[in-house]
């Protein structure tokens, strides 16, 4: 994609990209989805902005023939799993995910085979192939509810995020066997720098994503999914809030509550630049335009794989009451354990 951009540099320079994207959106009967972690420019032109599963479900409910998913690859795969009849494009196919990369399907299959008495709960941040090897998919907002419905003596593998898994073990009292993956963005927060920031703003609550390591989560006043963090930030009476997740979500907070100050939790160097997702940043207006123009890069999933991956997603929806990804509000931090 970058090589194509270089070749077309002169042509693209003369275009009003937003106008061209709007034109192609209509011509292609396309819906544009943007995750909260996308650049604000992309968020502002999208038809829907939100969490990954919520976006896929909203796109499935439209009559659009094309889904342009400004997010990362596993998110676009979910859109294709739920809407096999639609064309799904990702502006840059290199927009992956460290959690997905940490859990290769062949290694996960061998791990499952070593623990035949365990069922596999997989966080949605994994490939379609890993979903197909799983029994139930969960999101950060649905995981606790789903785990609570499983027998206490049922052994569970949880992957690929060890930090989310450890958090869930603490709040549910379970002892799930954890796959050793992690999100590079949420691991980049510094406890030392966070404590300095809290000292500077003693009345500011901290809202953290459960993909953060335990030493960050333990300082949080609220732990939840991206949509949950957004809801908390807007509902809180506090006028200053510290946000421990990818900082592009702050764009939506500032739009909805311009009278409040939202501060991104810092990395080791004292700022949050290292906490911007490098994969999300690969999607640009230029690449979105080209993906709509050429309908590439296109997400393709074989039907056998799609059906196998769909089954644990449907199980999640059944067990969560069908509300997963629709702005589920998280919960205050559970201490101890």
C-alpha positions in Angstrom: 0.0 0.0 0.0 2.8 2.4 0.8 4.5 1.7 -2.5 1.2 2.5 -4.3 0.9 5.7 -2.3 4.4 6.7 -3.5 3.5 6.0 -7.1 0.3 8.0 -6.8 1.7 10.9 -4.8 1.1 13.5 -7.4 -2.4 12.4 -8.2 -3.5 12.2 -4.6 -2.0 15.6 -3.8 -4.5 17.3 -6.1 -7.5 15.6 -4.6 -10.0 16.8 -2.0 -9.7 13.5 -0.1 -12.7 14.0 2.1 -14.9 14.9 -0.8 -13.7 12.0 -2.8 -14.3 9.6 0.1 -17.8 10.9 0.4 -18.3 10.4 -3.3 -17.0 6.8 -3.2 -19.0 6.1 -0.1 -22.2 6.8 -2.0 -21.1 5.2 -5.3 -20.0 2.0 -3.6 -22.9 2.0 -1.1 -20.3 1.8 1.6 -20.3 2.3 5.3 -17.1 3.6 7.0 -16.3 2.3 10.4 -13.7 3.9 12.7 -12.4 2.5 16.0 -12.0 4.9 18.9 -8.2 4.5 18.5 -8.2 5.9 14.9 -6.9 9.4 14.1 -9.5 12.0 14.8 -9.7 13.0 11.1 -10.9 9.5 10.3 -13.2 9.3 13.3 -15.0 12.5 12.2 -15.8 11.3 8.7 -16.9 7.7 9.7 -20.5 6.6 9.7 -19.9 4.8 13.0 -17.3 5.2 15.7 -17.0 2.7 18.5 -15.6 -0.6 19.8 -14.7 -3.3 17.4 -17.7 -5.7 17.8 -20.2 -2.9 18.1 -19.0 -1.5 14.8 -19.2 -4.9 13.0 -22.8 -5.5 14.3 -23.9 -2.0 13.3 -22.4 -2.5 9.8 -24.2 -5.9 9.5 -27.5 -4.2 10.2 -27.1 -1.7 7.3 -27.9 -2.3 3.6 -24.4 -1.3 2.7 -22.6 -3.5 0.2 -19.1 -2.4 1.2 -17.6 -2.1 4.7 -14.5 0.0 5.0 -13.1 -0.8 8.5 -10.7 1.7 9.8 -9.2 -0.4 12.6 -7.0 -3.4 12.6 -7.1 -6.7 10.8 -8.9 -8.9 13.4 -11.7 -6.2 13.5 -12.2 -6.3 9.8 -12.3 -10.1 10.0 -15.1 -10.0 12.5 -17.0 -7.7 10.1 -16.6 -10.3 7.4 -17.6 -13.2 9.6 -20.8 -11.4 10.5 -21.4 -10.0 7.0 -20.1 -12.6 4.5 -22.2 -11.2 1.7 -20.6 -7.7 2.0 -17.2 -6.6 0.6 -14.9 -5.7 3.6 -11.8 -3.6 3.0 -9.1 -2.6 5.4 -7.2 0.6 4.4 -3.8 -1.1 5.2 -3.6 -4.9 5.5 -0.4 -4.4 7.6 -2.7 -2.9 10.4 -2.3 -5.9 12.7 -2.4 -6.3 16.5 0.2 -7.4 18.9 -2.3 -9.6 20.7 -3.2 -11.4 17.5 0.5 -11.7 16.6 1.3 -13.2 20.0 -1.1 -16.1 19.4 -0.3 -18.0 16.2 -3.1 -20.5 15.4 -0.7 -23.6 15.2 0.8 -22.8 18.6 -2.7 -22.2 20.1 -3.9 -25.5 18.7 -1.0 -27.4 20.3 -1.6 -25.6 23.6 -5.3 -26.7 23.5 -4.3 -30.2 22.7 -2.1 -30.3 25.8 -5.1 -29.3 28.0 -8.0 -31.4 26.7 -10.0 -30.9 29.9 -10.1 -27.1 29.4 -12.5 -25.0 27.3 -11.0 -22.1 25.4 -12.3 -18.5 26.0 -10.6 -16.2 23.6 -10.6 -12.5 23.7 -11.9 -11.0 20.5 -8.5 -9.5 19.8 -7.3 -12.6 17.9 -7.3 -14.0 14.4 -10.2 -15.7 12.7 -8.2 -18.9 12.8 -7.8 -18.7 16.6 -11.5 -17.9 17.0 -12.2 -21.0 15.0 -10.2 -23.0 17.6 -12.1 -21.5 20.5 -15.3 -22.4 22.4 -16.4 -18.9 23.3 -15.3 -15.4 22.3 -15.4 -12.6 24.8 -15.0 -8.9 24.8 -13.6 -6.9 27.7 -17.2 -5.9 28.6 -18.8 -9.3 28.3 -16.0 -11.6 29.7 -17.0 -11.5 33.4 -20.6 -12.1 32.7 -19.8 -15.1 30.5 -17.3 -16.6 33.0 -19.9 -16.3 35.8 -22.2 -18.7 33.8 -19.6 -21.4 33.5 -19.4 -24.2 36.2 -16.9 -23.4 38.9 -15.1 -26.7 38.3 -14.8 -26.1 34.6 -11.2 -25.6 33.6 -10.6 -22.6 31.3 -7.9 -21.5 28.9 -8.0 -17.7 28.4 -6.0 -16.0 25.7 -4.4 -14.2 24.2 -4.2 -11.3 26.7 -2.5 -12.3 30.0 -3.3 -9.0 31.6 -7.0 -9.1 30.9 -7.0 -12.7 31.9 -5.3 -11.9 35.2 -7.8 -9.1 35.9 -10.7 -11.5 35.2 -9.1 -14.1 37.5 -9.0 -11.5 40.3 -12.6 -10.3 39.9 -14.1 -13.8 39.4 -12.0 -15.8 41.7 -11.2 -18.2 38.9 -7.9 -19.8 38.1 -7.9 -19.6 34.3 -4.8 -20.8 32.4 -3.5 -17.8 30.6 -1.9 -17.5 27.2 1.1 -15.2 27.5 0.1 -12.4 25.1 -0.1 -8.7 25.7 -1.0 -5.4 24.0 2.1 -3.3 23.4 0.0 -0.1 23.8 -1.4 -1.0 27.3 1.9 -2.4 28.5 3.7 0.9 27.8 2.1 2.9 30.7 4.5 3.7 33.5 3.3 3.2 37.1 5.9 5.7 38.3 4.8 8.4 35.9 1.1 7.6 36.6 1.7 8.2 40.3 3.4 11.5 39.6 0.4 12.5 37.4 -2.0 11.5 40.2 -0.1 13.6 42.7 -0.4 16.6 40.3 -4.1 16.0 40.0 -5.3 14.5 43.3 -9.0 14.8 42.5 -8.8 13.3 39.1 -10.1 9.7 38.8 -8.2 7.2 36.7 -10.1 5.2 34.1 -8.1 2.2 32.7 -8.6 -0.6 30.2 -8.2 -4.1 31.6 -5.6 -4.8 29.0 -3.3 -2.7 31.2 -1.0 -4.6 33.6 -2.1 -5.1 37.2 0.3 -2.4 38.5 -1.7 0.1 36.4 -5.1 -1.3 37.0 -4.6 -1.2 40.8 -4.5 2.6 40.7 -7.6 2.9 38.6 -11.0 4.2 39.9 -12.8 2.6 36.9 -11.8 -0.4 34.8 -13.6 -1.2 31.6 -13.8 -1.4 27.8 -13.2 1.6 25.6 -16.9 2.4 25.4 -17.1 1.9 29.1 -14.2 4.3 29.8 -15.9 6.8 27.5 -19.2 6.5 29.4 -17.5 6.8 32.8 -15.5 9.9 31.7 -18.7 11.7 30.5 -20.8 10.7 33.6 -18.2 11.4 36.2 -18.6 14.7 38.1 -14.9 15.2 38.0 -13.6 17.9 35.7 -10.2 16.3 35.1 -9.9 12.6 34.3 -6.8 10.5 33.6 -7.3 8.0 30.8 -5.2 4.8 30.7 -5.9 3.5 27.2 -4.9 4.5 23.6 -5.2 8.3 23.7 -7.2 8.8 20.5 -10.3 7.9 22.5 -9.9 11.3 24.1 -11.1 12.9 20.9 -14.6 11.6 21.5 -14.4 12.7 25.2 -13.4 16.2 24.3 -16.2 16.5 21.7 -18.9 15.3 24.2 -17.5 17.2 27.2 -15.4 20.2 26.1 -15.6 21.7 29.6 -13.6 18.8 31.0 -9.8 18.0 30.9 -8.8 14.5 29.8 -5.2 13.5 30.4 -3.6 10.5 28.8 -1.8 8.3 31.2 2.0 8.6 30.6 4.6 6.2 29.3 8.0 5.7 30.7 9.3 9.0 29.2 6.6 11.0 31.0 4.3 11.5 28.0 1.8 9.3 26.1 3.4 9.2 22.6 4.6 5.7 23.1 1.0 4.7 23.9 -0.4 5.4 20.5 -1.1 2.2 18.6 1.3 2.0 15.7 -1.0 -0.4 13.9 -4.0 1.9 14.1 -1.9 4.7 12.8 -1.3 2.9 9.5 -4.8 3.8 8.3 -4.8 7.2 6.7 -7.2 9.3 4.5 -5.1 8.5 1.5 -5.3 4.7 2.1 -9.0 4.9 2.9 -9.6 6.7 -0.4 -7.7 4.0 -2.3 -9.4 1.2 -0.5 -12.8 2.5 -1.5 -11.7 3.3 -5.0 -10.1 -0.1 -5.7 -12.0 -2.2 -3.2 -8.6 -3.5 -1.9 -7.1 -4.7 0.4 -10.0 -7.0 0.8 -10.7 -9.3 3.7 -11.3 -12.9 2.5 -12.2 -15.8 4.8 -13.0 -19.3 3.6 -16.5 -20.4 4.4 -15.4 -23.4 6.5 -13.2 -21.1 8.6 -15.9 -18.4 8.8 -18.5 -20.8 10.1 -16.1 -22.2 12.7 -15.2 -18.7 13.8 -18.8 -17.6 13.8 -19.9 -20.3 16.3 -18.0 -19.0 19.3 -19.0 -15.5 18.5 -22.7 -16.6 18.5 -22.1 -18.4 21.8 -20.9 -15.1 23.2 -23.9 -13.2 22.0 -26.2 -15.9 23.5 -24.5 -15.8 26.9 -24.2 -12.0 27.1 -27.8 -11.4 26.2 -27.0 -10.0 22.8 -25.8 -6.7 24.2 -22.1 -7.1 23.7 -20.4 -4.1 22.3 -23.4 -1.7 22.6 -21.8 0.7 25.0 -21.8 -1.7 27.9 -20.8 0.2 31.0 -17.9 -1.3 33.0 -17.5 -1.3 36.8 -15.5 0.2 39.5 -12.2 -1.4 40.2 -12.4 -4.6 42.4 -9.6 -4.5 44.9 -7.8 -7.4 46.5 -7.1 -10.8 45.1 
